[in-house]
Amino acid sequence: MLTLRSEAASDTSFLAELFAERAAPMLRLGGLPEAQVEQLVAMQHRAQTLAYQTQFPAGRFQIVELQGVPIGRLVEADTSETDIHIVDIALVATRQRLGIGSALVQDVQARQIERRGRVRAQAARDNSASRALFARLGFAESDGANPAYVDLLWPSPTVPQRDWRGG
């Protein structure tokens, strides 16, 4: 059974490993010594953690568990009375492409239908898997302020269409 629970201090090691699983391979491509890769990954993880906590102080930082075992992370934040921003979805490699990411996003969408709200997200331009997931679930892409990312929007079917870039 897939469940979500709030992040706790005891999740620090798991979250660091989850981050390293995504970040370290890119750094290794540069031919850096492993010790330097580990230092850079740790520094990037601390920076991401601080940025998320600063940008989304009321965010919901959750651990994704499958049968009680941590397999990922979901971070989401309310951006208005009705809108939610999916800040981060990360799953361990062995649990990717199994429909878990889709299930997490669909759960957010279902809650938003009840709230009559929209769901926003961002994906790196070069992250074709993430962009395809959001496209399959009805998200529209738009160029955002950061050229490395695309903005994604799912307008709840119960909400009248409006320009979403400004609010």
DSSP file (Angstrom, degrees, kcal/mol; ACC not computed):
  #  RESIDUE AA STRUCTURE BP1 BP2  ACC     N-H-->O    O-->H-N    N-H-->O    O-->H-N    TCO  KAPPA ALPHA  PHI   PSI    X-CA   Y-CA   Z-CA
    1    1 A M              0   0    0      0, 0.0    66,-2.7     0, 0.0     2,-0.5   0.000 360.0 360.0 360.0 135.3    0.0    0.0    0.0
    2    2 A L  E     +A   66   0A   0     64,-0.2     2,-0.3    65,-0.1    64,-0.2  -0.747 360.0 170.0 -87.6 127.6    1.3    3.5   -0.9
    3    3 A T  E     -A   65   0A   0     62,-2.6    62,-3.1    -2,-0.5     2,-0.4  -0.937  24.8-142.7-136.5 159.3    1.1    6.0    1.9
    4    4 A L  E     +A   64   0A   0     -2,-0.3     2,-0.3    60,-0.2    60,-0.2  -0.953  20.9 172.3-119.4 141.6    2.4    9.5    2.7
    5    5 A R  E     -A   63   0A   0     58,-1.7    58,-3.3    -2,-0.4     3,-0.1  -0.975  40.0 -88.5-142.6 158.2    3.6   10.8    6.0
    6    6 A S  E     -A   62   0A   0     -2,-0.3    56,-0.3    56,-0.2    54,-0.0  -0.346  49.5-103.1 -64.9 143.0    5.3   14.0    7.1
    7    7 A E        -     0   0    0     54,-2.9     2,-0.3     2,-0.0    -1,-0.1  -0.364  42.1-166.1 -62.6 147.1    9.1   14.1    6.9
    8    8 A A    >   -     0   0    0     -3,-0.1     3,-2.3     1,-0.0     4,-0.2  -0.870  37.5-102.0-131.1 165.0   10.9   13.7   10.2
    9    9 A A  G >  S+     0   0    0     -2,-0.3     3,-1.5     1,-0.3     4,-0.2   0.820 119.6  65.3 -56.5 -31.0   14.4   14.3   11.4
   10   10 A S  G 3  S+     0   0    0      1,-0.3     4,-0.3     2,-0.1    -1,-0.3   0.582  91.3  65.2 -70.0  -8.2   14.9   10.5   11.2
   11   11 A D  G <> S+     0   0    0     -3,-2.3     4,-2.8     1,-0.2     5,-0.3   0.445  70.5 100.8 -90.6  -1.2   14.5   10.8    7.4
   12   12 A T  H <> S+     0   0    0     -3,-1.5     4,-2.1     1,-0.2    -1,-0.2   0.895  83.0  44.9 -53.9 -47.8   17.6   12.9    6.9
   13   13 A S  H  > S+     0   0    0     -3,-0.3     4,-2.4    -4,-0.2    -1,-0.2   0.918 113.6  50.0 -65.3 -43.8   19.8   10.0    5.7
   14   14 A F  H  > S+     0   0    0     -4,-0.3     4,-2.7     1,-0.2    -2,-0.2   0.931 111.5  48.6 -60.3 -45.3   17.1    8.6    3.3
   15   15 A L  H  X S+     0   0    0     -4,-2.8     4,-2.3     1,-0.2    -1,-0.2   0.874 110.8  50.7 -64.5 -37.0   16.5   12.1    1.8
   16   16 A A  H  X S+     0   0    0     -4,-2.1     4,-2.5    -5,-0.3    -1,-0.2   0.911 112.5  46.6 -65.6 -42.0   20.3   12.6    1.3
   17   17 A E  H  X S+     0   0    0     -4,-2.4     4,-2.2     2,-0.2    -2,-0.2   0.899 111.4  51.6 -65.9 -41.0   20.6    9.2   -0.4
   18   18 A L  H  X S+     0   0    0     -4,-2.7     4,-1.0     2,-0.2    -2,-0.2   0.922 112.4  46.0 -61.8 -44.6   17.5    9.9   -2.6
   19   19 A F  H >X S+     0   0    0     -4,-2.3     4,-2.6     1,-0.2     3,-0.7   0.929 111.7  51.6 -63.2 -45.5   19.0   13.2   -3.7
   20   20 A A  H 3X S+     0   0    0     -4,-2.5     4,-2.3     1,-0.2    -1,-0.2   0.856 101.3  61.7 -61.8 -35.8   22.4   11.6   -4.3
   21   21 A E  H 3< S+     0   0    0     -4,-2.2    -1,-0.2     1,-0.2    -2,-0.2   0.852 114.1  35.1 -59.4 -34.3   20.8    9.0   -6.5
   22   22 A R  H << S+     0   0    0     -4,-1.0     4,-0.4    -3,-0.7    -2,-0.2   0.865 125.9  37.0 -84.9 -39.7   19.6   11.7   -8.8
   23   23 A A  H >X S+     0   0    0     -4,-2.6     4,-1.4     1,-0.1     3,-0.5   0.856 102.3  65.4 -88.1 -37.4   22.5   14.2   -8.6
   24   24 A A  H 3X S+     0   0    0     -4,-2.3     4,-2.5    -5,-0.2     5,-0.2   0.870  93.9  58.8 -61.1 -41.8   25.7   12.1   -8.4
   25   25 A P  H 3> S+     0   0    0      0, 0.0     4,-1.2     0, 0.0    -1,-0.2   0.888 105.8  50.3 -57.7 -37.8   25.6   10.4  -11.8
   26   26 A M  H <4 S+     0   0    0     -3,-0.5     4,-0.5    -4,-0.4     3,-0.2   0.901 111.9  47.4 -65.2 -40.1   25.6   13.9  -13.6
   27   27 A L  H ><>S+     0   0    0     -4,-1.4     3,-1.1     1,-0.2     5,-0.8   0.855 106.0  58.1 -70.4 -34.3   28.6   15.0  -11.5
   28   28 A R  H ><5S+     0   0    0     -4,-2.5     3,-2.1     1,-0.3    -1,-0.2   0.808  92.7  69.3 -65.5 -27.8   30.5   11.7  -12.2
   29   29 A L  T 3<5S+     0   0    0     -4,-1.2    -1,-0.3     1,-0.3    -2,-0.2   0.795  91.2  61.7 -59.5 -27.2   30.2   12.4  -16.0
   30   30 A G  T < 5S-     0   0    0     -3,-1.1    -1,-0.3    -4,-0.5    -2,-0.2   0.478 114.8-116.8 -79.2  -1.6   32.6   15.3  -15.4
   31   31 A G  T < 5 +     0   0    0     -3,-2.1    -3,-0.1     1,-0.2    -2,-0.1   0.708  56.6 161.4  75.9  20.1   35.3   12.8  -14.2
   32   32 A L      < -     0   0    0     -5,-0.8    -1,-0.2     1,-0.1     5,-0.0  -0.401  48.7 -96.6 -71.5 149.9   35.5   14.3  -10.7
   33   33 A P    >>  -     0   0    0      0, 0.0     4,-2.2     0, 0.0     3,-0.6  -0.366  35.9-115.1 -61.1 147.5   37.0   12.2   -8.0
   34   34 A E  H 3> S+     0   0    0      1,-0.3     4,-2.6     2,-0.2     5,-0.2   0.849 114.8  56.1 -57.5 -38.1   34.4   10.3   -5.9
   35   35 A A  H 3> S+     0   0    0      1,-0.2     4,-1.9     2,-0.2    -1,-0.3   0.897 109.2  46.8 -61.9 -39.1   35.2   12.3   -2.8
   36   36 A Q  H <> S+     0   0    0     -3,-0.6     4,-2.6     2,-0.2    -2,-0.2   0.887 110.0  53.1 -70.5 -38.6   34.6   15.5   -4.6
   37   37 A V  H  X S+     0   0    0     -4,-2.2     4,-2.7     1,-0.2     5,-0.2   0.938 109.6  49.3 -58.9 -46.4   31.3   14.2   -6.1
   38   38 A E  H  X S+     0   0    0     -4,-2.6     4,-2.3     1,-0.2    -2,-0.2   0.892 111.4  48.7 -61.9 -40.8   30.1   13.3   -2.6
   39   39 A Q  H  X S+     0   0    0     -4,-1.9     4,-2.3     2,-0.2    -1,-0.2   0.926 113.1  46.9 -64.4 -45.0   31.0   16.7   -1.2
   40   40 A L  H  X S+     0   0    0     -4,-2.6     4,-2.8     2,-0.2    -2,-0.2   0.906 112.0  50.1 -65.1 -41.6   29.2   18.5   -4.1
   41   41 A V  H  X S+     0   0    0     -4,-2.7     4,-2.7     2,-0.2    -1,-0.2   0.927 111.3  48.9 -62.2 -44.8   26.1   16.3   -3.8
   42   42 A A  H  X S+     0   0    0     -4,-2.3     4,-2.2    -5,-0.2    -2,-0.2   0.907 112.9  47.9 -61.8 -41.4   26.0   17.0    0.0
   43   43 A M  H  X S+     0   0    0     -4,-2.3     4,-2.3     2,-0.2    -2,-0.2   0.916 112.7  48.1 -65.7 -43.6   26.4   20.7   -0.6
   44   44 A Q  H  X S+     0   0    0     -4,-2.8     4,-2.7     2,-0.2    -2,-0.2   0.892 110.5  52.1 -64.6 -39.3   23.7   20.7   -3.3
   45   45 A H  H  X S+     0   0    0     -4,-2.7     4,-2.6     2,-0.2    -2,-0.2   0.925 110.1  47.9 -63.7 -43.7   21.3   18.7   -1.1
   46   46 A R  H  X S+     0   0    0     -4,-2.2     4,-2.5     1,-0.2     5,-0.2   0.914 112.6  49.9 -61.5 -42.0   21.7   21.2    1.8
   47   47 A A  H  X S+     0   0    0     -4,-2.3     4,-2.6     2,-0.2    -2,-0.2   0.915 111.9  47.1 -64.2 -43.1   21.1   24.1   -0.6
   48   48 A Q  H  X S+     0   0    0     -4,-2.7     4,-2.9     2,-0.2     5,-0.2   0.930 112.1  50.5 -63.8 -44.7   18.0   22.4   -2.0
   49   49 A T  H  X S+     0   0    0     -4,-2.6     4,-2.3     1,-0.2    -2,-0.2   0.933 113.5  44.6 -58.8 -47.9   16.7   21.7    1.5
   50   50 A L  H  X S+     0   0    0     -4,-2.5     4,-2.3     2,-0.2    -1,-0.2   0.907 113.1  51.4 -63.8 -42.4   17.2   25.3    2.6
   51   51 A A  H  X S+     0   0    0     -4,-2.6     4,-3.2    -5,-0.2     5,-0.3   0.934 111.6  46.5 -61.8 -46.6   15.7   26.7   -0.6
   52   52 A Y  H  X S+     0   0    0     -4,-2.9     4,-2.4     1,-0.2    -1,-0.2   0.922 114.0  47.9 -62.4 -43.7   12.6   24.6   -0.3
   53   53 A Q  H  < S+     0   0    0     -4,-2.3    -1,-0.2    -5,-0.2    -2,-0.2   0.856 116.9  43.8 -66.2 -33.7   12.2   25.4    3.4
   54   54 A T  H  < S+     0   0    0     -4,-2.3    -2,-0.2    -5,-0.2    -1,-0.2   0.920 119.0  40.5 -76.1 -45.8   12.7   29.1    2.7
   55   55 A Q  H  < S+     0   0    0     -4,-3.2    -2,-0.2     1,-0.2    -3,-0.2   0.811 129.0  29.7 -73.3 -30.3   10.5   29.3   -0.4
   56   56 A F    ><  +     0   0    0     -4,-2.4     3,-2.2    -5,-0.3    -1,-0.2  -0.523  65.2 160.4-130.7  64.7    7.7   27.1    1.0
   57   57 A P  T 3  S+     0   0    0      0, 0.0    -1,-0.1     0, 0.0    -2,-0.1   0.777  84.2  41.7 -61.7 -25.8    7.7   27.5    4.8
   58   58 A A  T 3  S+     0   0    0     -3,-0.1    20,-0.2    20,-0.1    -5,-0.1   0.202  91.9 131.0-102.8  15.2    4.1   26.2    5.0
   59   59 A G    <   -     0   0    0     -3,-2.2     2,-0.8    -7,-0.2    18,-0.2  -0.159  63.6-117.0 -65.2 160.7    4.8   23.4    2.4
   60   60 A R  E     - B   0  76A   0     16,-3.7    16,-1.8   -54,-0.0     2,-0.7  -0.899  28.1-168.0-101.8 108.6    3.9   19.8    3.0
   61   61 A F  E     + B   0  75A   0     -2,-0.8   -54,-2.9    14,-0.2     2,-0.3  -0.874  19.3 177.7-100.6 109.9    7.2   17.8    3.0
   62   62 A Q  E     -AB   6  74A   0     12,-2.7    12,-2.3    -2,-0.7     2,-0.5  -0.877  30.1-137.3-125.3 147.3    6.2   14.2    2.8
   63   63 A I  E     -AB   5  73A   0    -58,-3.3   -58,-1.7    -2,-0.3     2,-0.5  -0.860  21.5-139.5 -97.1 132.3    7.8   10.8    2.6
   64   64 A V  E     -AB   4  72A   0      8,-2.3     7,-3.3    -2,-0.5     8,-1.4  -0.826  24.9-171.2 -91.8 125.7    6.3    8.3    0.1
   65   65 A E  E     -AB   3  70A   0    -62,-3.1   -62,-2.6    -2,-0.5     2,-0.5  -0.932  18.6-158.5-120.9 144.2    6.2    4.8    1.6
   66   66 A L  E >  S-AB   2  69A   0      3,-2.5     3,-1.5    -2,-0.4   -64,-0.2  -0.973  86.9 -19.5-119.2 114.3    5.3    1.5    0.0
   67   67 A Q  T 3  S-     0   0    0    -66,-2.7    -1,-0.1    -2,-0.5   -65,-0.1   0.877 130.7 -50.5  53.1  41.4    4.3   -1.1    2.5
   68   68 A G  T 3  S+     0   0    0    -67,-0.4    -1,-0.3     1,-0.2   -66,-0.1   0.444 114.9 115.0  83.1   1.0    6.0    1.0    5.2
   69   69 A V  E <  S-B   66   0A   0     -3,-1.5    -3,-2.5     2,-0.0    -1,-0.2  -0.908  71.3-116.7-107.4 127.1    9.3    1.4    3.4
   70   70 A P  E     +B   65   0A   0      0, 0.0    -5,-0.3     0, 0.0     3,-0.1  -0.403  43.9 158.5 -62.3 128.7   10.4    4.9    2.3
   71   71 A I  E     -     0   0A   0     -7,-3.3    21,-2.9     1,-0.2     2,-0.3   0.394  58.0 -22.6-129.0  -3.0   10.6    5.0   -1.5
   72   72 A G  E     -BC  64  91A   0     -8,-1.4    -8,-2.3    19,-0.3     2,-0.3  -0.981  56.3 -99.6 179.5-169.1   10.4    8.7   -2.3
   73   73 A R  E     -BC  63  90A   0     17,-2.8    17,-2.3    -2,-0.3     2,-0.4  -0.992  14.4-167.6-142.6 143.6    9.4   12.2   -1.5
   74   74 A L  E     -BC  62  89A   0    -12,-2.3   -12,-2.7    -2,-0.3     2,-0.5  -0.988   7.2-174.9-132.7 125.0    6.6   14.6   -2.4
   75   75 A V  E     +BC  61  88A   0     13,-2.8    12,-2.0    -2,-0.4    13,-1.7  -0.984  12.7 164.8-119.6 126.9    6.7   18.3   -1.6
   76   76 A E  E     -BC  60  86A   0    -16,-1.8   -16,-3.7    -2,-0.5     2,-0.3  -0.975  12.7-169.3-139.6 153.9    3.7   20.4   -2.3
   77   77 A A  E     - C   0  85A   0      8,-2.1     8,-3.2    -2,-0.3     2,-0.4  -1.000  27.6-115.7-145.1 141.9    2.6   23.9   -1.2
   78   78 A D  E     - C   0  84A   0     -2,-0.3     6,-0.3     6,-0.2   -20,-0.1  -0.628  25.6-177.7 -72.7 131.2   -0.5   26.0   -1.4
   79   79 A T  S    S-     0   0    0      4,-2.4     2,-0.3    -2,-0.4     5,-0.2   0.497  70.0  -4.7-108.0  -8.3    0.1   29.0   -3.6
   80   80 A S  S    S-     0   0    0      3,-1.2    -1,-0.1     0, 0.0    37,-0.0  -0.897  95.6 -73.0-160.4-173.4   -3.3   30.6   -3.2
   81   81 A E  S    S+     0   0    0     -2,-0.3    36,-0.1     1,-0.2    -3,-0.0   0.784 132.2  16.3 -62.7 -24.8   -6.6   29.7   -1.4
   82   82 A T  S    S+     0   0    0     34,-0.1     2,-0.3     2,-0.0    -1,-0.2   0.641 107.5  86.8-121.8 -21.3   -7.2   27.1   -4.1
   83   83 A D        -     0   0    0     34,-0.2    -4,-2.4    33,-0.1    -3,-1.2  -0.610  51.0-161.3 -95.6 146.0   -4.0   26.4   -6.0
   84   84 A I  E     -Cd  78 119A   0     34,-2.3    36,-3.1    -6,-0.3     2,-0.5  -0.956   6.5-151.3-121.6 140.6   -1.3   23.9   -5.2
   85   85 A H  E     -Cd  77 120A   0     -8,-3.2    -8,-2.1    -2,-0.4     2,-0.9  -0.959  11.5-143.5-109.5 121.0    2.3   23.8   -6.5
   86   86 A I  E     +Cd  76 121A   0     34,-3.4    36,-0.5    -2,-0.5   -10,-0.3  -0.774  23.3 180.0 -81.3 109.2    4.0   20.4   -6.7
   87   87 A V  E     -     0   0A   0    -12,-2.0     2,-0.3    -2,-0.9   -11,-0.2   0.887  59.1  -3.3 -81.0 -42.8    7.5   21.4   -5.7
   88   88 A D  E     -C   75   0A   0    -13,-1.7   -13,-2.8     2,-0.0     2,-0.4  -0.977  47.1-175.6-157.1 136.7    9.2   18.1   -5.9
   89   89 A I  E     +C   74   0A   0     -2,-0.3     2,-0.4   -15,-0.2   -15,-0.2  -0.989  19.9 169.3-128.3 124.1    8.5   14.4   -6.6
   90   90 A A  E     -C   73   0A   0    -17,-2.3   -17,-2.8    -2,-0.4     2,-0.4  -0.996   7.5-179.2-137.9 131.7   11.4   12.1   -6.2
   91   91 A L  E     -C   72   0A   0     -2,-0.4   -19,-0.3   -19,-0.2     5,-0.1  -0.959  37.6-100.0-126.8 146.5   11.3    8.3   -6.2
   92   92 A V    >   -     0   0    0    -21,-2.9     3,-2.2    -2,-0.4     4,-0.3  -0.332  42.5-109.8 -60.1 150.4   14.1    5.8   -5.8
   93   93 A A  G >  S+     0   0    0      1,-0.3     3,-1.3     2,-0.2    -1,-0.1   0.829 116.1  59.2 -55.8 -37.5   15.2    4.4   -9.2
   94   94 A T  G 3  S+     0   0    0      1,-0.3    -1,-0.3     4,-0.0    -2,-0.1   0.634 108.5  46.3 -70.1 -11.4   13.8    0.9   -8.5
   95   95 A R  G X  S+     0   0    0     -3,-2.2     3,-0.6   -24,-0.2     5,-0.4   0.293  89.1 108.4-112.7   7.7   10.3    2.4   -8.0
   96   96 A Q  T <  S+     0   0    0     -3,-1.3    -4,-0.0    -4,-0.3    -3,-0.0  -0.526  75.4  22.8 -83.5 154.3   10.3    4.7  -11.1
   97   97 A R  T 3  S+     0   0    0     -2,-0.2    -1,-0.2     1,-0.1    -4,-0.0   0.791  91.7 105.5  62.0  31.6    8.2    4.1  -14.1
   98   98 A L  S <  S-     0   0    0     -3,-0.6    -2,-0.1     0, 0.0    -1,-0.1   0.277 100.5 -97.5-117.8   6.4    5.8    1.9  -12.2
   99   99 A G  S  > S+     0   0    0     -4,-0.0     4,-2.1     3,-0.0     5,-0.1   0.438  94.1 115.2  92.7   0.2    2.9    4.4  -12.0
  100  100 A I  H  > S+     0   0    0     -5,-0.4     4,-2.3     2,-0.2     5,-0.2   0.930  76.8  48.3 -71.0 -44.3    3.7    5.7   -8.5
  101  101 A G  H  > S+     0   0    0      1,-0.2     4,-2.3     2,-0.2     5,-0.2   0.918 112.5  50.1 -59.5 -43.3    4.5    9.2   -9.7
  102  102 A S  H  > S+     0   0    0      1,-0.2     4,-2.9     2,-0.2    -1,-0.2   0.913 109.1  51.6 -60.5 -42.6    1.3    9.2  -11.7
  103  103 A A  H  X S+     0   0    0     -4,-2.1     4,-1.9     1,-0.2    -1,-0.2   0.890 109.0  50.6 -63.1 -39.0   -0.6    8.1   -8.6
  104  104 A L  H  X S+     0   0    0     -4,-2.3     4,-1.7     2,-0.2    -1,-0.2   0.935 113.6  44.0 -64.4 -45.9    0.9   10.9   -6.5
  105  105 A V  H  X S+     0   0    0     -4,-2.3     4,-2.6     1,-0.2    -2,-0.2   0.911 111.8  53.3 -65.9 -41.6    0.0   13.5   -9.1
  106  106 A Q  H  X S+     0   0    0     -4,-2.9     4,-2.5     1,-0.2    -1,-0.2   0.846 105.5  54.7 -63.4 -33.1   -3.5   12.1   -9.6
  107  107 A D  H  X S+     0   0    0     -4,-1.9     4,-2.0     2,-0.2    -1,-0.2   0.922 109.2  47.2 -64.2 -43.5   -4.1   12.2   -5.8
  108  108 A V  H  X S+     0   0    0     -4,-1.7     4,-2.1     1,-0.2    -2,-0.2   0.930 111.8  51.1 -62.1 -44.7   -3.2   15.9   -5.8
  109  109 A Q  H  X S+     0   0    0     -4,-2.6     4,-1.9     1,-0.2    -2,-0.2   0.908 107.9  52.1 -59.9 -42.5   -5.5   16.5   -8.8
  110  110 A A  H  X S+     0   0    0     -4,-2.5     4,-1.5     1,-0.2    -1,-0.2   0.907 109.9  48.8 -62.0 -41.9   -8.4   14.7   -7.1
  111  111 A R  H  X S+     0   0    0     -4,-2.0     4,-1.8     1,-0.2    -1,-0.2   0.876 109.6  53.6 -63.8 -36.1   -8.0   16.9   -4.0
  112  112 A Q  H  X>S+     0   0    0     -4,-2.1     5,-2.7     2,-0.2     4,-1.1   0.817 101.0  57.9 -72.3 -30.0   -8.0   20.0   -6.3
  113  113 A I  H  <5S+     0   0    0     -4,-1.9     3,-0.4     3,-0.2    -1,-0.2   0.928 108.6  47.5 -61.6 -42.8  -11.2   19.0   -8.0
  114  114 A E  H  <5S+     0   0    0     -4,-1.5    -2,-0.2     1,-0.2    -1,-0.2   0.885 116.7  42.8 -63.8 -38.3  -12.8   19.1   -4.5
  115  115 A R  H  <5S-     0   0    0     -4,-1.8    -1,-0.2    -5,-0.1    -2,-0.2   0.556 107.7-126.3 -83.2  -8.8  -11.1   22.5   -3.8
  116  116 A R  T  <5 +     0   0    0     -4,-1.1     2,-0.2    -3,-0.4    -3,-0.2   0.913  67.0 132.6  60.3  44.5  -12.0   23.8   -7.3
  117  117 A G      < -     0   0    0     -5,-2.7    39,-0.3    -8,-0.1    -1,-0.2  -0.721  54.7-115.3-124.7 172.0   -8.3   24.6   -7.7
  118  118 A R        -     0   0    0     -2,-0.2   -34,-2.3    37,-0.2     2,-0.5  -0.604  18.1-134.6-102.9 163.5   -5.4   24.2  -10.1
  119  119 A V  E     -dE  84 154A   0     35,-2.3    35,-2.9    -2,-0.2     2,-0.3  -0.984  20.6-170.3-120.9 129.7   -2.2   22.3   -9.8
  120  120 A R  E     +dE  85 153A   0    -36,-3.1   -34,-3.4    -2,-0.5     2,-0.3  -0.844  13.0 156.1-114.9 154.3    1.1   23.9  -10.9
  121  121 A A  E     -dE  86 152A   0     31,-1.9    31,-2.8    -2,-0.3     2,-0.3  -0.950  27.1-135.8-159.2 174.0    4.5   22.3  -11.3
  122  122 A Q  E     - E   0 151A   0    -36,-0.5     2,-0.4    -2,-0.3    29,-0.2  -0.976  14.1-169.1-135.2 151.3    7.8   22.8  -13.1
  123  123 A A  E     - E   0 150A   0     27,-1.9    27,-2.6    -2,-0.3     2,-0.1  -0.997  32.4-104.5-138.5 143.5   10.0   20.3  -14.9
  124  124 A A  E >   - E   0 149A   0     -2,-0.4     3,-2.2    25,-0.2    25,-0.3  -0.413  32.0-123.4 -62.0 139.2   13.5   20.7  -16.2
  125  125 A R  T 3  S+     0   0    0     23,-3.0    -1,-0.1     1,-0.3    24,-0.1   0.841 112.3  49.4 -54.0 -35.0   13.5   21.1  -20.0
  126  126 A D  T 3  S+     0   0    0     22,-0.4     2,-1.3     1,-0.1    -1,-0.3   0.374  84.9  95.8 -89.4   6.4   15.7   18.1  -20.4
  127  127 A N    <>  +     0   0    0     -3,-2.2     4,-2.3     1,-0.2     5,-0.2  -0.649  45.1 167.3 -96.0  79.2   13.6   15.8  -18.1
  128  128 A S  H  > S+     0   0    0     -2,-1.3     4,-2.3     1,-0.2    -1,-0.2   0.833  71.6  56.2 -64.8 -33.5   11.5   14.1  -20.8
  129  129 A A  H  > S+     0   0    0      2,-0.2     4,-2.1    -3,-0.2    -1,-0.2   0.932 110.6  43.7 -65.2 -45.0   10.2   11.5  -18.5
  130  130 A S  H  > S+     0   0    0      2,-0.2     4,-2.4     1,-0.2     5,-0.2   0.921 114.1  50.1 -65.9 -43.5    8.7   14.0  -16.0
  131  131 A R  H  X S+     0   0    0     -4,-2.3     4,-2.2     1,-0.2    -1,-0.2   0.894 110.9  49.9 -62.6 -39.0    7.3   16.2  -18.8
  132  132 A A  H  X S+     0   0    0     -4,-2.3     4,-2.6     2,-0.2    -1,-0.2   0.896 108.5  53.1 -66.6 -39.8    5.7   13.1  -20.4
  133  133 A L  H  X S+     0   0    0     -4,-2.1     4,-1.3     1,-0.2    -2,-0.2   0.956 112.2  43.7 -58.6 -51.4    4.1   12.1  -17.1
  134  134 A F  H  <>S+     0   0    0     -4,-2.4     5,-2.5     1,-0.2    -1,-0.2   0.879 112.4  52.9 -64.6 -37.1    2.6   15.6  -16.6
  135  135 A A  H ><5S+     0   0    0     -4,-2.2     3,-1.8     1,-0.2    -1,-0.2   0.925 106.3  53.2 -63.4 -44.0    1.4   15.7  -20.2
  136  136 A R  H 3<5S+     0   0    0     -4,-2.6    -1,-0.2     1,-0.3    -2,-0.2   0.812 107.6  53.0 -58.8 -29.6   -0.3   12.3  -19.8
  137  137 A L  T 3<5S-     0   0    0     -4,-1.3    -1,-0.3    -5,-0.2    -2,-0.2   0.272 127.0 -96.8 -94.6  11.7   -2.1   13.7  -16.8
  138  138 A G  T < 5S+     0   0    0     -3,-1.8     2,-0.3     1,-0.3    -3,-0.2   0.624  70.7 149.1  91.5  14.2   -3.5   16.7  -18.7
  139  139 A F      < -     0   0    0     -5,-2.5     2,-0.4    15,-0.1    -1,-0.3  -0.607  37.1-141.2 -81.7 141.0   -0.9   19.4  -17.7
  140  140 A A  E     -F  153   0A   0     13,-2.9    13,-1.9    -2,-0.3     2,-0.3  -0.813  14.7-134.4 -98.8 142.6   -0.2   22.2  -20.2
  141  141 A E  E     +F  152   0A   0     -2,-0.4     2,-0.3    11,-0.2    11,-0.2  -0.691  25.7 171.7 -96.9 150.0    3.3   23.5  -20.7
  142  142 A S  E     -F  151   0A   0      9,-2.0     9,-3.0    -2,-0.3     2,-0.2  -0.984  39.0-101.6-150.7 148.6    4.4   27.1  -20.9
  143  143 A D  E     -F  150   0A   0     -2,-0.3     7,-0.2     7,-0.2     2,-0.1  -0.545  45.2-165.6 -69.7 136.1    7.7   28.9  -20.9
  144  144 A G        -     0   0    0      5,-0.8    -1,-0.1     2,-0.4    21,-0.0  -0.344  38.2 -84.0-110.1-167.1    8.5   30.3  -17.5
  145  145 A A  S    S+     0   0    0     -2,-0.1    -2,-0.1     1,-0.1     5,-0.0   0.788 113.4  67.1 -71.8 -28.7   10.9   32.9  -16.1
  146  146 A N  S >  S-     0   0    0      1,-0.1     3,-1.8     3,-0.0    -2,-0.4  -0.851  72.3-154.0 -97.6 116.4   13.7   30.3  -15.8
  147  147 A P  T 3  S+     0   0    0      0, 0.0    -1,-0.1     0, 0.0   -22,-0.0   0.656  91.4  63.6 -66.4 -13.9   14.9   29.0  -19.2
  148  148 A A  T 3  S+     0   0    0    -24,-0.1   -23,-3.0   -23,-0.1   -22,-0.4   0.607 105.7  49.7 -81.9 -11.5   16.0   25.7  -17.8
  149  149 A Y  E <   -E  124   0A   0     -3,-1.8    -5,-0.8   -25,-0.3     2,-0.4  -0.861  68.5-140.1-127.4 157.5   12.4   24.8  -16.8
  150  150 A V  E     -EF 123 143A   0    -27,-2.6   -27,-1.9    -2,-0.3     2,-0.3  -0.936  24.9-127.4-110.3 142.8    9.0   24.6  -18.3
  151  151 A D  E     -EF 122 142A   0     -9,-3.0    -9,-2.0    -2,-0.4     2,-0.4  -0.672  24.3-157.7 -84.7 144.3    6.0   25.7  -16.2
  152  152 A L  E     -EF 121 141A   0    -31,-2.8   -31,-1.9    -2,-0.3     2,-0.4  -0.967   9.7-174.9-126.7 140.4    3.2   23.1  -16.0
  153  153 A L  E     -EF 120 140A   0    -13,-1.9   -13,-2.9    -2,-0.4   -33,-0.2  -0.996  14.8-169.4-139.5 133.1   -0.5   23.8  -15.2
  154  154 A W  E     -E  119   0A   0    -35,-2.9   -35,-2.3    -2,-0.4     2,-0.7  -0.954  18.0-153.9-116.1 108.6   -3.4   21.5  -14.7
  155  155 A P        -     0   0    0      0, 0.0   -37,-0.2     0, 0.0     6,-0.1  -0.733  24.9-118.1 -84.3 118.1   -6.6   23.6  -14.6
  156  156 A S    >   -     0   0    0     -2,-0.7     3,-2.4   -39,-0.3   -38,-0.1  -0.231  18.8-123.9 -50.9 137.1   -9.2   21.7  -12.6
  157  157 A P  T 3  S+     0   0    0      0, 0.0    -1,-0.2     0, 0.0     4,-0.1   0.701 111.5  57.4 -59.1 -17.1  -12.2   20.9  -14.8
  158  158 A T  T 3  S+     0   0    0    -41,-0.2    -2,-0.1     2,-0.1   -45,-0.0   0.437  92.9  82.7 -92.8   0.6  -14.4   22.7  -12.2
  159  159 A V  S <  S-     0   0    0     -3,-2.4     3,-0.1   -42,-0.1   -42,-0.1  -0.897  83.8-118.1-109.7 130.2  -12.5   26.0  -12.5
  160  160 A P        -     0   0    0      0, 0.0    -4,-0.1     0, 0.0    -2,-0.1  -0.344  42.1 -98.0 -60.3 144.7  -13.1   28.5  -15.3
  161  161 A Q        +     0   0    0     -4,-0.1     2,-0.3    -6,-0.1     0, 0.0  -0.369  55.3 158.4 -64.4 141.0  -10.1   29.1  -17.6
  162  162 A R        -     0   0    0     -3,-0.1     2,-0.4    -2,-0.1     5,-0.1  -0.965  52.8 -75.8-154.8 164.8   -8.0   32.1  -16.8
  163  163 A D        -     0   0    0     -2,-0.3     4,-0.2     1,-0.2     3,-0.1  -0.531  44.2-174.2 -67.7 121.2   -4.5   33.3  -17.4
  164  164 A W        +     0   0    0     -2,-0.4    -1,-0.2     3,-0.2     3,-0.1   0.564  66.8  76.4 -98.2 -10.7   -2.4   31.3  -14.9
  165  165 A R  S    S+     0   0    0      1,-0.2    -1,-0.2     2,-0.1    -2,-0.1   0.831 103.9  37.7 -70.7 -30.1    1.0   32.9  -15.4
  166  166 A G              0   0    0     -3,-0.1    -1,-0.2     0, 0.0    -2,-0.2   0.531 360.0 360.0-101.1  -5.8    0.1   36.0  -13.4
  167  167 A G              0   0    0     -4,-0.2    -3,-0.2    -3,-0.1    -2,-0.1   0.459 360.0 360.0 152.6 360.0   -2.0   34.5  -10.7
